[in-house]
Amino acid sequence: MIKKLFFVLNVLFVMVSGGDFEDGVAAYHAGEHQKAAELFKKAAEQGDVDAQNNLGVMYENGQGVQQDYQKAAVFFRKAAERGDADAQYNLGVMYMNGQGVKQDYPKAAEFFQMAADQGVVRAQTVLGVMCMSGQGVRQDYQKAAEFFRKAAERGDTDAQYNLGSMYMNGQGVQQDDQKAAELYRKAADQGDADAQYNLGSMYMNGQGVQQDYQKAAELYQKATERGVTRTQYSLGVMYMNSQGVKQDYQKAAELFQQAAD
């Protein structure tokens, strides 16, 4: 199963230049969002692409200004057209969601591609998902795997999970349970609950790893604590059968009840 993504805008609230932009960053971090927006506007009018991108994010979120998706898209476009990678990604998000612009998946893919070419990891992951589903681009599992690999190597947990799933299912890559387990482990170590569940199942079944009930139970427990409900039943079975944990019928019953709810 390929993980669906939540889109988060890229924003640059660090001091990388002087004048109004730097003062705007300081005001933003001080919680003075209205003042920050005013300073970013001044810098944006002078062609500062970082200020344009930040101002777009503030209009998108309604921070220091009245929320206005159209204005957000305008500022993202100004910075994107001048090659700002974060703004290209952000404008792609707007086209993806139909916020401030007419929803247009191919146009979203174009801007994600621009950002991905400049190394924006989240854009690479998003393009991987779009290539998997054929949303806005031609469906291409091999290309999806390439995008996921680029982002996974940079530490993106969704890309690691998704590439692991592709190795598990042999989609766009040669089927390889060991590589799937390696990628799930990388994502699981960063707290990805779905990866924890999948890796736990691999330890449970000895698939791509040496069978280890204790490790399976540990991973199921972590995933359960992070809200993955399907692990509750699996963990309950382990308590029922004393697999990797001390037999505990009461604990098993509690987990089965949680799964049923």
C-alpha positions as CSV (number, residue, x, y, z in Angstrom):
1,M,0.0,0.0,0.0
2,I,1.4,3.4,-1.0
3,K,1.0,6.0,1.6
4,K,-1.1,9.1,0.8
5,L,0.6,12.4,1.6
6,F,-0.3,15.4,3.6
7,F,0.9,18.5,1.9
8,V,2.9,20.9,4.0
9,L,4.1,24.2,2.5
10,N,7.8,24.9,2.4
11,V,8.7,28.1,4.2
12,L,12.0,29.9,4.8
13,F,11.9,31.7,8.1
14,V,15.6,31.9,8.6
15,M,17.9,35.0,8.3
16,V,19.6,34.7,4.9
17,S,19.6,38.3,3.8
18,G,19.5,41.8,5.3
19,G,17.0,44.6,5.5
20,D,13.2,44.2,5.5
21,F,13.4,40.4,5.0
22,E,15.7,39.9,8.0
23,D,13.6,42.2,10.1
24,G,10.5,40.2,9.0
25,V,12.0,36.9,10.0
26,A,12.9,38.4,13.5
27,A,9.3,39.7,13.9
28,Y,7.9,36.3,12.8
29,H,9.9,34.5,15.4
30,A,8.9,37.0,18.0
31,G,5.3,36.2,17.3
32,E,4.6,39.5,15.7
33,H,3.0,38.1,12.5
34,Q,1.3,41.3,11.3
35,K,4.6,43.2,11.5
36,A,6.4,40.3,9.8
37,A,3.9,40.3,6.9
38,E,4.3,44.0,6.4
39,L,8.1,43.7,6.3
40,F,7.9,40.7,3.9
41,K,5.6,42.8,1.7
42,K,8.2,45.5,1.4
43,A,10.9,43.0,0.6
44,A,8.7,41.2,-1.8
45,E,8.0,44.4,-3.7
46,Q,11.7,44.8,-4.1
47,G,11.9,41.3,-5.7
48,D,13.1,39.3,-2.8
49,V,12.0,35.7,-3.7
50,D,12.3,34.4,-0.1
51,A,10.0,37.2,1.1
52,Q,7.5,36.4,-1.7
53,N,7.5,32.8,-0.7
54,N,7.1,33.5,3.0
55,L,4.3,36.0,2.3
56,G,2.6,33.4,0.2
57,V,2.7,31.0,3.1
58,M,1.3,33.7,5.5
59,Y,-1.6,34.4,3.1
60,E,-2.2,30.6,2.8
61,N,-2.3,30.2,6.6
62,G,-3.9,33.5,7.5
63,Q,-0.9,34.5,9.7
64,G,-0.6,38.3,10.1
65,V,-3.0,38.8,7.2
66,Q,-6.5,37.8,6.2
67,Q,-6.4,34.3,4.7
68,D,-6.4,34.6,0.9
69,Y,-5.5,31.6,-1.2
70,Q,-5.5,33.7,-4.4
71,K,-2.9,36.2,-3.0
72,A,-0.9,33.3,-1.7
73,A,-0.8,31.8,-5.2
74,V,0.2,35.1,-6.7
75,F,3.2,35.5,-4.4
76,F,4.2,31.8,-4.9
77,R,4.1,32.4,-8.7
78,K,6.3,35.5,-8.6
79,A,9.0,33.6,-6.7
80,A,8.5,30.4,-8.7
81,E,9.0,32.2,-12.0
82,R,12.3,33.4,-10.7
83,G,13.4,29.9,-9.9
84,D,12.7,29.6,-6.2
85,A,12.4,25.9,-5.5
86,D,10.3,26.2,-2.3
87,A,7.8,28.5,-4.1
88,Q,7.6,26.1,-7.0
89,Y,6.7,23.3,-4.6
90,N,4.2,25.5,-2.8
91,L,2.5,26.5,-6.1
92,G,2.4,22.9,-7.0
93,V,0.5,22.2,-3.7
94,M,-2.0,25.0,-4.6
95,Y,-2.7,23.5,-8.0
96,M,-2.9,20.0,-6.4
97,N,-5.5,21.2,-3.9
98,G,-7.3,23.8,-6.1
99,Q,-6.5,26.6,-3.6
100,G,-6.3,30.0,-5.1
101,V,-6.1,28.5,-8.6
102,K,-8.2,26.1,-10.6
103,Q,-7.3,22.5,-9.6
104,D,-4.9,21.2,-12.3
105,Y,-2.9,18.0,-11.6
106,P,-0.7,18.3,-14.7
107,K,0.2,21.8,-13.8
108,A,0.9,20.7,-10.2
109,A,3.2,18.0,-11.6
110,E,5.1,20.6,-13.7
111,F,5.8,22.7,-10.6
112,F,6.7,19.7,-8.5
113,Q,9.1,18.6,-11.2
114,M,10.8,22.0,-11.2
115,A,11.2,21.8,-7.4
116,A,12.3,18.2,-7.5
117,D,15.0,19.1,-10.1
118,Q,16.4,21.5,-7.6
119,G,16.5,18.9,-4.8
120,V,13.3,19.6,-2.9
121,V,12.8,16.2,-1.3
122,R,9.1,16.5,-0.6
123,A,8.5,17.3,-4.3
124,Q,10.3,14.1,-5.2
125,T,8.1,12.1,-2.9
126,V,4.9,13.7,-4.2
127,L,5.9,13.0,-7.8
128,G,6.5,9.4,-6.9
129,V,3.0,9.1,-5.6
130,M,1.6,10.9,-8.7
131,C,3.6,8.5,-11.0
132,M,2.2,5.5,-9.0
133,S,-1.4,6.7,-9.4
134,G,-1.1,8.3,-12.8
135,Q,-2.4,11.6,-11.4
136,G,-1.4,14.5,-13.6
137,V,1.3,12.3,-15.2
138,R,1.4,9.0,-17.1
139,Q,1.4,6.1,-14.7
140,D,4.9,4.8,-14.5
141,Y,6.0,2.5,-11.6
142,Q,9.6,2.6,-12.6
143,K,9.8,6.4,-12.5
144,A,7.9,6.4,-9.2
145,A,10.5,4.2,-7.7
146,E,13.2,6.5,-9.0
147,F,11.6,9.5,-7.3
148,F,11.0,7.6,-4.1
149,R,14.7,6.5,-4.1
150,K,16.0,10.0,-4.4
151,A,13.8,11.2,-1.5
152,A,14.5,8.1,0.6
153,E,18.2,8.6,0.3
154,R,17.7,12.1,1.7
155,G,15.8,10.6,4.7
156,D,12.1,11.2,3.7
157,T,10.1,8.7,5.7
158,D,7.1,8.6,3.3
159,A,9.5,7.9,0.4
160,Q,11.3,5.1,2.4
161,Y,7.9,3.5,3.3
162,N,6.6,3.8,-0.3
163,L,9.8,2.4,-1.9
164,G,9.7,-0.4,0.7
165,S,6.1,-1.2,-0.4
166,M,7.3,-1.2,-4.1
167,Y,10.0,-3.7,-3.3
168,M,7.5,-5.8,-1.3
169,N,5.1,-5.9,-4.2
170,G,7.6,-5.9,-7.1
171,Q,6.2,-2.7,-8.6
172,G,8.7,-0.7,-10.7
173,V,11.6,-2.7,-9.1
174,Q,12.5,-6.4,-8.8
175,Q,10.6,-7.9,-5.8
176,D,12.9,-8.1,-2.9
177,D,11.7,-8.7,0.7
178,Q,15.1,-7.9,2.2
179,K,15.3,-4.4,0.6
180,A,11.6,-3.9,1.6
181,A,12.6,-4.6,5.2
182,E,15.6,-2.4,5.1
183,L,13.5,0.6,3.9
184,Y,10.7,-0.1,6.4
185,R,13.3,-0.2,9.1
186,K,14.7,3.2,8.1
187,A,11.2,4.7,8.2
188,A,10.3,2.9,11.4
189,D,13.3,4.2,13.1
190,Q,12.1,7.7,12.4
191,G,8.7,6.9,14.0
192,D,6.6,6.0,10.9
193,A,3.8,3.9,12.4
194,D,2.8,2.2,9.1
195,A,6.4,1.2,8.6
196,Q,6.6,-0.1,12.2
197,Y,3.5,-2.3,11.5
198,N,4.8,-3.6,8.2
199,L,8.2,-4.4,9.6
200,G,6.6,-6.0,12.6
201,S,4.6,-8.3,10.3
202,M,7.8,-9.2,8.4
203,Y,9.5,-10.2,11.7
204,M,6.3,-12.1,12.6
205,N,6.4,-14.1,9.4
206,G,10.2,-14.3,8.8
207,Q,9.8,-12.4,5.6
208,G,13.0,-10.7,4.4
209,V,14.3,-10.9,8.0
210,Q,14.9,-13.7,10.5
211,Q,11.7,-14.6,12.3
212,D,11.7,-12.8,15.7
213,Y,8.4,-12.7,17.7
214,Q,9.9,-10.3,20.3
215,K,10.9,-7.7,17.7
216,A,7.5,-8.1,16.0
217,A,5.8,-7.4,19.3
218,E,8.0,-4.4,20.0
219,L,7.2,-2.9,16.6
220,Y,3.5,-3.7,16.9
221,Q,3.5,-1.9,20.3
222,K,5.1,1.2,18.9
223,A,2.7,1.3,16.0
224,T,-0.3,0.8,18.4
225,E,0.9,3.7,20.5
226,R,1.0,5.9,17.4
227,G,-2.6,5.1,16.6
228,V,-2.4,2.2,14.0
229,T,-5.5,0.3,14.9
230,R,-4.8,-2.8,12.9
231,T,-1.8,-3.6,15.1
232,Q,-4.1,-4.0,18.1
233,Y,-5.6,-7.2,16.9
234,S,-2.2,-8.6,15.8
235,L,-0.6,-7.7,19.2
236,G,-3.6,-9.2,21.0
237,V,-3.0,-12.5,19.2
238,M,0.6,-12.4,20.4
239,Y,-0.5,-11.9,24.0
240,M,-3.0,-14.7,23.6
241,N,-0.4,-17.2,22.2
242,S,2.6,-16.0,24.2
243,Q,4.5,-15.0,21.0
244,G,7.3,-12.6,21.8
245,V,5.5,-11.5,25.0
246,K,4.4,-13.1,28.2
247,Q,1.0,-14.7,27.9
248,D,-1.6,-12.3,29.2
249,Y,-5.3,-13.1,28.4
250,Q,-6.5,-9.9,30.0
251,K,-4.1,-7.8,27.9
252,A,-5.2,-9.7,24.8
253,A,-8.8,-9.0,25.6
254,E,-8.2,-5.3,26.0
255,L,-6.4,-5.1,22.7
256,F,-9.2,-7.1,20.9
257,Q,-11.7,-4.7,22.4
258,Q,-9.8,-1.7,21.2
259,A,-9.6,-3.3,17.7
260,A,-13.4,-3.9,17.8
261,D,-14.1,-0.4,18.8
